[in-house]
């Protein structure tokens, strides 16, 4: 929970929030600045207060019948956006060559 709202996070980064804003229940998620405008043309979505400038939109829960497959896909995308930096960092670390030598017998220490 952050700011009194159920919040979903990966590695300390938020990717989904169930929130009530001005009496309206919504699911806030990150879609990115590049495609945010597409979502905002759909009346089911509005610019998430405070986080909207960072590429967030909120899906109005009661605007139409919920499509749970769509919500899952939106949350999956938000998860990937939120974890993107961590995944890139992890990829860089795993791409670096190991400093430990590998020996034919499977051990990593020199025999003397």
N, C-alpha and C positions, 0 to 999 in steps of 0.2 A: 504494500500500500504506500502510495506517495500522495501527499496533499489530500488524504482521506479518500482516495480513489483506488479500486483494484487495478494494479499495474503489472504488466508482463515485461520482463527484462531478460537480456542476455549479456553476460559479462558487465553488469552495471549500466547497460544502455537500454532505455525503454523502447519497446516496439509496439505496445498496445496499452490502451487505458480505457476502462469502462467508466464513463463520467456523466454527470448531469450538469447541463449548462442552461441557465435560464429556464429551468423546469423541464428540459428535454433530455431524455436519456440518449447517449450516443457512444459509439465505439471509435476512439481516436486512434489513428495509425499513420505511420510515415509512408508516403508514396514518393517522395522526392519532389524537388522544385520543378524539374523538367516536365512532369506529367500531371502535376497538381491541378493545373487549369482544366484538364479534361474531366477530372472528378468534380470540380466545382461547377461545371455546366450541368451536372446531374443534380436535380433538386433534393435527392436523398442525402447529399453531402454538403457540408459547410466548412469554412476555414476554421481550423482548430484554434481557439483563443490561445494567445501567447506562443504556441509552438508552430502556428501556421506559417510563420516566416521561415521556418526551417524545413518546409515541405510536408507538413502534416495536414490531414483532413479528418473530419469526423463524420461517420455514417450515422444518420438519424435512425434509431432503433424502431420507432413507430411510424416512419414515413411510408413504408410499404412492407409487404410480407418479406421477412428475412430469407435470403438465399444463403444457407450455411456453407455451401461449397464456395460461393463468392467470398464470404467472410474468411473462410480458411485460406483461400488464395491471397486475399489482401493481407492477412496476418503473416502468411509465409513470406510475402514480398517485403513487408515491413521488418520482419525478423532478419532477412538477408541484408537489408539496408542498414539496420542497427548493428549487425555483426560484421559488416563488410571490412571495417578497419582492422578488427581483431583477426579475421581470417587472412587478410593480406599480410599482417605481421607474422602470423603463424606460418604462412607459406614461405615468407622470406627466411625464417629461421630454419625450416625443414629443407630449404634449397641450399643452404650453406653447407660446404663440405665438413665432414666430421674431423675433429683434430685428433681423434684416437685412431691408431692404425688397427686394421683388422688382419689377423693372422690366420693361416690355413686351418689350424686346429680349433678355431672358433674362439680362442681367448684373445683378449686385448692387451695382454702384457707380454713383455719380452722374456724369453727364456734365456737363462744365463749360462 
